[in-house]
Amino acid sequence: MPEVNSVYIECYVYFPAKKGRKFLVIKRSETDNLYPGIWQIVTGRIEKGEKAYETALREVIEETGLEPKRLFVLPHTTSFYSPKSDSISLVPLFVCEVDSKDVKLSAEHSKFDWLDSKKASQKLFFKSQKENVNFIDRGFNRKEYFKTVVEIKIKL
């Protein structure tokens, strides 16, 4: 029977634009062992003793060089199965607002782009990330959406 765990996070980084939001998509390095060359959002592994939201903040800084301004927890998770470890991972989702578009990529990634949700969803590789970026963008346009997300107070 597969083990169920929660050891990864996903974080959707956006910049407020004149018309909506621009989402950050990043391309994994072609030499990376895991998913070389795919377009994704900020992801990462939760370190021992770290809370999932702390991982999201750390990964945004490490992978993009951007400073998080606001952080929200989405009201659902994604999941995936790993045959290598015979495990199912439940992945908490975060949305991070930044006030700079000056990205400084880590060696893990080779390119980045700031795109509206429609273009971001077309570029992203994973189905769940495509769906989530559209869900976030639609939700942030409705006041009642903020009754379903929790904002984490950032202390950097």
N, C-alpha and C positions, 0 to 999 in steps of 0.2 A: 504494500500500500504506500503511495507517495506521501512524503512528509509535506506538511503545509508550513510555510514560513513567511516572514515579512522582513526582508533584508535589503531591499532596494527602494529608491524613491524616484519619482519623476517630477520635474518642476518646469512649468510653462512660464517663460520669462517674456514680459511685454513692456513696451514703451508707449505711453499715451501719445497719440498723434492727433492732429487737427480733426481728422475723421476717423474715430474709433481707436484701434490699437494696432501696433506693429509687433508681431511675435518673432522671437529669435529662434531661428533654426540653425543647427550646426551640423557640419559634415564630419563624420568620423574619418580619421586618417586612413589612407589606403594600406598602411603597414600595421594597423591595429589587428590584434588576434581575433577580436570579437566584432562581428558585423563591419568589416572594413568598407569604407566608402559610402555608407548609408547616411541619409539626412535624418536627424532626430532632434529631440529637445534635451535639456539638461537632465541627466540621469546619474545615479550613483548608488554606492553600497553603504549601508548604515554601519558605522564603526561601533565597536564594543563600547557600551556606556553612553552612546549618543542617542538622542531622541530623533525621530524621523524628521521633524521640522528643522532641527539643527543640521542634519545632513543636507537638506535642501539648501539652506543658507550657505553652508560650506561649499557645496558643489557649484553653486552659482558663482561664487567668488573664484574657486579654483579653475573651473572650466572656461569662464568668460572674462574674469578680471573686473566684472561689474559689481557695484555695491547695491545690495537689495534695499529698497525703500519701504515696500509693504510686502507682506507675505500672507497668503490666504490658503486655507485647507479646503479642498473640494469635498463635497459630500458623498464621494464614492471612491472606489479603488479600481485598478486594473489587475489582471492576473496573467500569468503565463506558466507553462509547464516546461521543465528542463529534463529531458530524458537522461542526460549525463548524471545528474544527481537524483533522479526520480523524485523531483519535488515540484510543488506548486507554490509559486510566490504570489502573495498579495501585495500590491504596490500602492502605497498612499500617494495621493496627487496634490501638488501644490501649485499656486500661481504667484509669481513674483513680479512686482512692479519695480522698474528701475527708472532713473531720471537721466541716464546717459546712454548713448548708443555706441560708445567707444569701447568695443570689444577687444580683449587681448586673450586670444585662444591659448589653451594649454596644448601640449604636444599631442594629446589624445585626438584633437580635431584639426582639420586643415582649412576649412572655410566656414563662413557664416553669412547669414542674410537676415534682414528685417522685413517681414512680409505680413500682409493682412491675413486674416484667418483662412480665406478661400485659397490664396496662393500657398500659404504654409501647409494647409492640408493636402494640397496637390504634390508638394515636395517631400513631405514626411513619408517615411518608409512603413512604419507600423500602423495598422488599421486603428488601433485604440488611440494612438497619438493624433491621427487625422480627425477622428471623431471628437476627441477631447478639446482640441483647439477650437473647433466650431462651437461646441457646447459652452466653452468659456466665453467666447466672443458674444454669442447670443445672450448668455446670462448676464454679462456685465452691462448689457443695454437695458436691463429690467431692474427696477428698484427692489422688487420682491426677491430677486436672486440673492441679495445680500442677507436675507433672513436664513439662507441655507448654507452659507459659507462662514467659516470662523476666521477672523483675522488674528494672526499671531503678532504680538508686540515684539518688534525687533530690538535687540540689544547687541550691537556689534562692538 
